[in-house]
C-alpha cells in the first residue's frame, strides 16, 4: 500500500471535528443544488455529441428508500446522458443489500462485472487483490488540477489507494446508530444509558410483555445493519488485532455475546428475533412496540417519515463498554470502476461528473449516511436536527469495524459478505456459553484463512 493513512481512527475523528465545525458555523453563500460546484459542466460539446456510442453498466446499492433513492439517481444520470455526454447510455441497477457479496463475487468470476458501481465499504480492497479494480488516478489528478481535491477531508483520497492504485474515490460515511425513545425515558424518569448495565436496565423498564412491548429490537438477517459488529466495535473491536491478525476469539467478543444474551434472558427482546430482518425491526419500532432500535444512519429518516418526531426519538450517544472504550462505528464507502470495463475512460469521466453532481441524492433521494464532500455537508440538509445528531453523537466518536487496525483490508469484505455478524448474533441468542466459545473458535480459524489468502 502506498500513501495510506497512518491511523484510521485519527482520520475519522479529524473528519468528525470538521463536520462539527460545519454544523456550528455559518451557512454557505449558496445552497448546493447539483453538488460540489466544481467542473461538472452540463453542456454537451461537439466532440462528445459526435463520439461513438458507449453503454456503461452502473450497479448502485440501496442507499435509500426504493421510492426515492434510485429515482433521484436516475434523474441525475439522465442529465449526464442528455446534456453532458449524449453518446453515453447508462444502464442503472439498484441492488438490495441482501446478497450483494455473492452478486458481485459471481459477476467478477464470470467476467460479468459492471463498469461502475458502489458496494460494501471494503469491496475496493477485496477486488484489488487480483487487480480487478481499475486505477482511478486520472480522476484524482483532474481534481488536483482544478483545486477541487480539497472538497474531501485530508487523507480521504489516499485512503482509497491500495497496491499503488487509486481503487476508489470517496462517496459517503456509512454510520451505525442506536435509536431510543426519549419520550419513554422521560415518562419513566430514566436517563440515557451510559454503559451496558444501564442499557439492559432501561430495556427492562421499557418492556411490557402484556402489551407486547419490548425494550430492544434489531435485525439479525437481511438488512440488519450489523448490530453485533456495532457493539463489538464499541467494545474495542470484534475481529482484528492492530497488526491485522485475526482476533475474533477474544474476551471482548464474548462480552458482547453475553450482552445480547442477557437482553434475551431478561425478556427484553421479541419472540423470534433470531429470524428478524431490518424491516421487522423497523415495523416494531415504528409501531411503538420497542423502545430501542439498533440500526444505521438512514433509519432516523425512516422513523421520522414513519410518524415519530425528533422529540420522541434520538440517537443514543456511544456507551462506555465493558472494555472501557466508547466508540461508534462508521465506514467510508467508495465509487469504483472494474478493470474488465471496456470503456474505462468513459466510466471515469462519468464517475467524476457524478461525484460532483449528486447532492440531491441526500435530499430528494433520502440517502443513508453522510457525504464525503465538504461542499455537500455545507447544505441545509445537514443542518437538520436528525443529521446533526448523527454528526455530533456518532462521527465525533467514530472508528471503523476493523478497529484497532489502521485501515481497510480485503478480508473485511469477506467478513461482511460471509455474515460473521449474523453468525455471532445467532450464536449469542440460541446457544450457551460453551456454544459461544465454539463459534468464536470456528470464526477465528475462518478469519485466519481469509487473512492469509487475501491480505497480501
N, C-alpha and C positions, 0 to 999 in steps of 0.2 A: 504494500500500500504506500502511496506517496501523498504527502501533504494532508494526511488525515488529521482530524482534530486530536489534540493531545489528551483531552479529558472531556468526554461527552457530558457528564453531569455538569461540569462547569459551563459548557457551551449552552446547555438548555437553561441554566439559571441566569446566565447573561442575557439570553433571549427573553426570559421571563421578566427580568428587570426592565428591559427595553419596552416590553409590552405594557408594563405597569406605568411607565413614563408616558406612553401614548394615551393610556386610559385617563391619566390625570392631567394631561396637557391640553393645549388648545386644539380646536378643530382645524383640519386642513383648509387651505384657501378655497378649494373646490372639492365637492364630493366626488369620489371616483365613480365613474359610470361604466366605463369599459375596461377598467383595470389600472395598470401602473402608469399610464400616460407616457409610455416610453416610445418605442419605434413601431408601434402597431398601426402603420399607415393602412387605412382601409380603402385604398384606391387601386384598382387593377391597372397594371401597366401594359403597354403594348406587347412587351416581351412575354409576360405571363399569359395574356389572352391568346397569344399565338403558339404557346407551348404545347407539347404533346400531352394528350390526356393521361392523367395519373389517378389511380384509385388507391386510397390508403384505408386500411382496416384499423379502427380505434376501439380497443376494449377498455372500458371505463368501469370502475367498481361503483356499487350502490352507495355513494357517499351522502345521499339524502333521500327523502321520500320519493317513491316511484311516480307520484303525480306532479312532482316539481323539479327534482334534480335533473333527470335525463331530458325533460322538456326544455329546460333552460340551456343545458349543454348543447343540445341540437340546434337551438336558436343561434347560439354563438358560432357554432360550426357553419351554419348556413350563411352567416355574414362573411365568414372567411371564403367559402367556396363561391359566393356570388360577387363579392366586392374586392377581395384581395387576390385570390387565385382561382379564377373561373375554370381553369383546366383541371383542377383537382376535385375529385369526388371522394367524400369520406364516408365510409360505412361504419356507423356508430353502433356499438353494442354495450348496453348497460348490464353488467354481470352481478348476480347476487353473491353474497359472501359465503353461502353455504358450502360450495365446493370449489372455491377459487384456486386453491393449491393444486388440486387434481386437474382442473381445467387447463391451467397454464402449463403444468408439467407435461400433460398429454399433448398439448398443442406444440410445444417446443420439441418433444421427442419425435413427433410425426411431421416436422417441418411445416406446421400449420400455425405458427405464432402470428399475432397481429403485427402491424407495422409500429403502431404507437399504443401505449397503454398506461394505466395506473394499476396498482396492485398492492399486495401486502408490503408493510414497511421495510422488510428485509429482503424482498424479492430481487431488487437490483443486484445485491450481493450474491444471492443464490444462483442466478443465471450468469454471473460473471466468472464463476469457477471454470467453466468451459468456454469462456469468451462468447457467450450468447447474447450479451448486451452490447449494443452499438456505442461507440465513443461519441458523446455529445459535446466535445470540447469546442466545436465550432460555435455553438450557442453561447457558451461562456465567453469565448473570445469576442463575439459580437457585442455582448453586454458590456464587456470591459472597454471596448472601443467607444461605445455610446455613453459610458459612465453610469449605466443603469444596473451594473452588478451590485451597486450599493443599496439596491432595493431589497436585498437579502441581508440578514444579520451576519456578522463576521463569522466565518467558519462553515456556513451552511452550504456554500457551493463546494468547498473542499470536502465536506462530509461525504458527498456522493462520488468521490474518487476511489477507485479500487483497482489494483493491479495496473496503476498508471493510466487508467481510463476514466473519463467522466461518464459513469454508468447511469446517472440520473440527474435531473435538475429539480430543485425544491418545489414542492406542491403545497403540503399542509402539515400541521401539527395535530395528530390524532390523539386526543386525551381520553383517559378513562376517568369516570367520576362516580361518586356515590351520592344519591339524592335522598333527602329526608324531609318528611312533613313537619315543617317548623311550627305550623299551627297546632299539630298534635303535641309537640313538645310544650308549647305554651299552655295548652289546655290541661296538661298533666303536671305542670310545674317542673319540667325537666330541662336540663341543659344539653347543649350539643355534646355528644360523646367525644372524649378526647383520647381514649385508648380502647383496647379490645374488651376489657371488662365493662367499661361504660357502654359500649356498643351493644353487648349482649343484654345488659340491664335495660337499656332503652327499648330494644327489640322485644323483650319480655313484657315491658309495660305497655307497648303498643298492641300486643297480641290479645285477641278476644275470640277464642275458638267458637263460642256460641254464636257469634255474629260472622264467623268465617273471615275474621280479620287477622292478619299475620304481621309480625314485626318486620320481616325482611323478605325480599324476593330477588331472584336473579335468574338468568338463563344458564343452562348447563350445556345445551347443544347448539343448534343453529341460531346465529345472531346473538350469542350470549355476551360478546364483548370481553370475554376472558376474565371473569371475576376472580378466579384463583390466582392468575398471574398478577392482577391488580393488587391483591392483598400480599402476594409474595414479594412484589416489588416494594410495597410499603414496608415490608419486614426485612429489607436489606438485600433482596434478590432471591429468585427461586431456582435459577438454572445454572449460573456460571460462577466461577471464581474470577478475580480481577485479571488473571493471566490468560483467561479464555478457556481454561479447562472446565470439565463438567462438574457441577455441584448441585445436582438435584437432590441427592440423598444426604440431607444435612438437617440438623435440629430445627433450623428456621422454617423449612418447608413443613416439617412435622407440626410445628406450632400453628401454621396456617390451616393444616388439615384438622387439627383439634378445634380451632376456632369455628370452622364451618360445621363440624360435627356437633359442637356444643349448641349452636343455634338450632340444629335439628332436634337434639335431645331435650332441649328446653321448650320445644313446641312452637318455635318462632317462625318455622318455615311451613308453607302449604304442603299438603299431601301430594306426592307425586312430583315434587320439584326436580327430582333427578332426571325427569324427562322434559323439563321445561325448555322452551325456546325463548329467544328475546321477545318475541311477540306475546308469548304467555305472560312474561314478566310485566310488560308494559300495560297489558289489559288489566291485570290485577292492581297495579299501582294507580292507574287512571280511574279505576272503579272505586278507589278508596278502600281497597281490601288489603293493602300492605303499606307500611309506614316508611320503609327504607328500600331503595332500589339500587343495585349495583349495575351500572350500565356504562355508556360512553357519552362523549360531549354532545352529540346530536340529540340525545334523548331529552335534554332540557327543553328544546323547542317542541319536541313531540308532546311532552307533558303540558306545556303552556298552550299549545294548539288544541290539546285534548280537553281543556276546561280548567286546569289548575292555574293558579295565579302565582305571581312572584312573592306574594305574602303567605302562600301556603307551602311552597316547596323551595328548597335551597340546596346548593351543592354543599356537601359535608367537607370541611377542611380536612386534610390528611391527619390521621390519628398518630399518636406515638405508639409504635408497635412494641411487641414483647422484646424485640432485639434492640430497642431504643432509637430506631430510625423513624423518620417522619416524612416519607416520600409519597408523592403522587406519581402516576405513570403517564407518560406521553411519548408517542413515537412519531418521528418525521416520516413523511411519505414523499414519493418522487414521481415525476413523469419519466417515461422510458421509451426507447426505440430498440427493437430487436435487430440483431446483426443479420438475420435472414431476410430483412426487408429488401426488396428490390428497388426501393425508392427512398433510401436513407436521406438523401439531400432534401427532397421534398418533405419528408417526415420531420426533419429538424426545422425546416422553415415554418411548417405548420405549428410545431410544438413551441417554438419560440414565440410566435404570434399568440398562440392560445394561452400560454402562461401570462402574457402581458394584457390579456383582454377578457379575463374571466371573473372579474369582481362580482358580477351578478349571480354566479352560482352559489355565492354565500347569502345573497339577499333573496332574489326570486327563486333560486334553486334550493334554498334552505340546507346548504351543505354542512355536513358534520365538521367538527374540529375548527381550527383556525388557520388562516392562510399564512404561507411562508413569506409573502411580500409585505414589507412595511407600509407601502402606499395603500394597500387594501385595508390594513389594520387602522389606518387613519380615517376610514369612512365611518359614517354614523352607525352603521350596522354593529360595529364593535364597541360602541359606547352604550349599547343597550345593557340593562342590568344583568340579564342572563349570560351575555357574553363576558361582561366584566367579572362576574363570579368565577367563570372558568379561567380567566386570566389570573385573577387575584389568588384564588384558592388552589388551583391545580398547577398552572405553569410556573408560579413562583416557588413551587416545591418539587419540580419535575425532574425525573430521571427516566431512562428507558428500561424496557423489560429485560435487557441484557445486563443491567447493573449488577455488580460493580465493574463490569467491563467498560472499556473506554469508547468503543464504537460498535456499529453493527457488524455482524458476521453472517456468512451463508447458512450456517447450521440453524440459526434462529428462525429462518424462514421455514425450515422443516419442523422445528418445534411447534410453530404456529400451525402449519399445514397438517401435521400429524396429530394435532389436537392433544398435546400434553396437558393443556389446561383442563379439558373435559375429563381426561383420564384421572387426573388428580382429584378433581371435584367429585366425580362419581365414586371414587375410592373412599374419600372422606365421608360421603353420605351413606354408603352401603356396607362398609367393612369395619372391622375392629382394628385396633392399633397394630396387630401383627400383619393384617392385610395391608395397612398403610405402608408399613416398612417394606413389604414385598413389592408394592407398587413403586416405591421410591427406588429400590434396588434395580428393578426392571428398567425404569426410565433412565436411571443413571447409566446403565450399560448401553442403552439405546443412544443416548446423547453422546457418550464417549465415541461410539462408532460414527455418528454423524460428524462430529468434530474432526475425527481422523480422516474421513472421506472428503470433507468439504472445506474446512477452514485451513487452506494451504497458505 
